[in-house]
Structures are given as C-alpha cells and as structure tokens.
Amino acid sequence: MPLLSPYLSLLLLGALLAPPGRPKHKVSLPQAVARILADPAVNQAHWGISVVTLSGSSIYQLNDSQYFNPASNAKLFTTAAAYALLPSGLTFTTLVSSSAPVGPAGQVAGDLTILGVGDPNISGRTVPFGLKTERPGPPLAALEDLADQIVRHGVHSVAGDIVGDDTWFVYERYGAGWSWDDLQWGYGAPVSALTVNDNEVYLNAIPAAQVGEAAVVSWLPATSYYSVENSLITSPVGDPGKPGVERAPGSMTVRIFGRTPLGQPGLHTALAIEDPAAYAAQSLRTMLVARGVQVGGKARAQHRLPTDTSDFLSAQQAPVDLHPITSENVQVTALGATLLAAHVSPPLGDDLVVTNKVSQNLHAEITLRTLGKLEGSDGSLLEGTRVVRQFLISAGVAPSDFVLYDGCGLSVQDLATPRAFTTLLAYAKRQSWGEAFRTSLPVGGVDGSLSGRFKQPSLDGKVFAKTGTMGEARALSGYVVAASGQTVAFSIMCTDHNPSPPADRAAMDKIVAAIAESN
C-alpha cells in the first residue's frame, strides 16, 4: 500500500478532528458557480453574475460589467422609478363627457367621449394581488358601470360619435425593437392611455360535436371587433392534431387552423386588441344601445400622433429635473364638457405589485409613460425612458451600464449589465420605499412567476426576485436571505443559451442556492 503524502495526511487528520455536525469542507461561491456552469448543458452560454451586500460591497462577480438582454428584468428599472417618484396611493380617474349639455329630453347634440389617463385596471382583475392572477368579474364590468352612470344621468340619445380618447399619451403602441411576431398575443398588447381588459380579448375554439366539423368559436368578452376565418377542424379522439392561430399586424381578421381532437380542450388564447381606444369606444357604444340609448354616430378613436423626430438615444440622455409627485389623483378635465360618468382606478402601489409579480408587460409600459407624463414633458416613450434613465443615474447606476428602449423588457435592443441591477437593488433597500419594492417581487415557492421555484426548505420564502425570459435571454435579479440570515442582492443573466432543454433556469436556481449557502 503506497504511503500517504504528509500534506494529504494533514488534510485527513483535519477532517477527522472536525467537530460533529459541522461541514468538513465548505465550497466557496466561485468554486460552486464554476461547477454549475461547467455543465455541458449550459457551458456554451454567456453568463453574467453580480452579488453584493445591501451596502453595495461586492461579494462575487462574473462578467458583471458586460451587456446582456435584461428581458423582463427591465421592469425593475421602471417600477423602482415609480416607487421613488410617484405616490403609492396615486389613482387614475377615467371620465366620460359630452361635447354638449344634455338636453331636456335626454339628448346629447354632439359626441360622447371616454377620456383615458393611463388606468391599467379597467378590467375584471382582482386588485390587490393575491398569490396569482384572478379575474372573477366580467372583463368589461367597469365599462358597464360607466354605461349605467350615463343612463342615470338622463341620457337617452347621442347624435354624434362615441369617441375613445387616449391623447393623454402619445400614440406609440409599441416599444422600439419589439418583435413583430409578439404583437398578436396578449403579452405584446399595444400601449394606450385608454386600456380595457389589459388590451386583450380571449379566443376560445372548442371541438364540435362531430368529426370533420369546424371548431365552435367564442370570445370573452363577446365581441364583433375581430372577424374569424375558421379552418380548425374537429378530429377523432386520440389524434395528435394541434390548433393554430394567426393575426397579421394591422389585420382585423383572426385565422384559426389545424385540427382539434374530440375530448381535448381546444384552443384558448389571449389576443392583443389592435386599437384599444377604438375597442373601448365600440364596447361602450354597444352597451349604451343595449340600454336603450339611441346613438346616431359611430365608434372611433382619438389619438395624439408623435411629432418628435430626434434621435432616440441622444434625446434620452438630456437631463430631467426629477421631483416626487404629491398629488394622489390623475384625471383629464375637458374644457366646456359635461361630465357624465367616472371610474377611479385602484392605487398605483397595488398595480406595481401586479406588474412585478406576474411580469405584466402592458402595465409596465403604462407606468413608463405615466412617469414621462408626470415627471417629463409628455406621455411618450422617449420621456418615460428619459425619466427612468435619470432616476437610475441618481441611484448610482453607471450611465454606460444600461440602454433602454422600453419599460417592460420586450425590446430586443434593451441592454443592461448585472451590476446595474445589483447597484439599483442595494440602493432601493436603503430607501423609504425599498421594502414596498422588495415585497412587490415574486417570492420563491410562494407567488407570481416564482411560485414553482425555490421550494426547497432552505430557500422557500427567502428569494425575492424578478424573472426575465425572452428568446435566448434569461435573467433573475433580486434578493435572497442567506443561510447566515444576511440578505444580499444578486443578478444572474444569461444569453446565447440552448433553449431546449431549459437547463439555464435550473443552473440559475443552483447559483442562487450557492449564493445563499456561502453567505
């Protein structure tokens, strides 16, 4: 038997003398990360990691100054700016007014207008947020209530049009760099100051009673907004057929196709509304007619088109004088108009929780434009990103550490470094609004987009982080309560990975566990 070297003998002796119950060897965080990222399933991807104390001191870094696509981690920038600059109790009052007084016989000689001011929750969504999204009420209940108010005001006829007015924001429905094939889906819904039901409608197409028949189509809410070209055929039980759906950008026709087997649920999907203000006007017109109000005109939208031709990134860098807003209500006042109905939103703070917990793209974009409207010069994409950029710089994030083209992270042109996120996270934790910001994030093993992750006892309920998923980009940034009881901020970003299988997410979770164990 070969003799042991003196060095190895000392190691063995130290291991034998270690106190009972104490780890014989603790793997350092760099070693643990190196082992995780050596896995062939993830070692061809580009990884960036930053871990800091809440005072901002670096604990670990890997490519933390390099650019990554942040995906929905960009919502951390937008929502943190909102927490810092806008009151959590801020509400948005949507008004319905007429251009002429209501006559003695209940007649309105002119138009009737819905004035939107960026309320993202004219919908059936339950607010405040619980553990998941719940929509127990009718999707258009708020619009129905507006219609009831109009009737109670004594309106019996409208000679003019029903107008959906979203001029509170500039008419910029999409962020720069949004992929065209995202725009038909609910998560790519266009942005509008007059938002109804998250600017989406739900298409249902279930198998017919007999094989060979076209699927049975319905909408929620019931609508004639889109027409359907239906070639989705009912197929036999056990058929592997898959239904498909397509709506070209700008088209008002939805095409459904393929096969849907008997005994299967069929097609159920959320589709974006092409023009939310026009949809709101059309819906309100239908509701008024159903209540016996005669409407002589049509439903139409009123937009404020962009006029700024400046270079986006250059103009974005112009400084903004940030000043926290104190007023707790936003509403449009139309000069000379007769007020007929009003709807007040839930508080902004409740909606920021929704935005982060379920990664709601539209709500993040509305928040961005609200920041531009109230802190900048108008409700435009440019002004919103200017405000967020100025806020991040004031929080200590290096100007060269991020490039923003939207507020939700759906743009493929967005860039950020891992240290940009940990700088913000450490800063936020030291602010008066920091705890509200932290609790708005998904909690591992508990709620939102992390409800199915971090369920192991050592991490369950101890990870507060924002997810990010888009194409070949993944991100996870937030806070973790370490084994020592210390809370640290982290950002893990990944690009150029193999999307199948999704091993990158498992690697991220292992890295978070290693961060917790080593601190």
BELJO-V27728 format. One line per field, one symbol per residue. burial: # if it has 16 or more other C-alpha atoms within 10 Angstrom, else .. A space follows every 10 residues. Layout:
burial->???
This chain:
burial->.......... .......... ........#. .##..##... ##..###### ####.#.... ########## ########## ########.# ########## ##...##### ########## #######.#. ..#.....## .###.##.## #..####### ########## ######.#.. ..######## ########## ########.. #..####.#. ....#..#.# ######.... ..#.###... ...####.## ##...###.# ########## ########.. ..###.#.## ###....... .#...#...# .........# #......### ########## ########## ########## ######.### ########## ##..#.#... ########## ########## #########. ..##.###.# ########## #.###...#. ########## ..######## ###...#### #####.##.. ...##.##.# #########
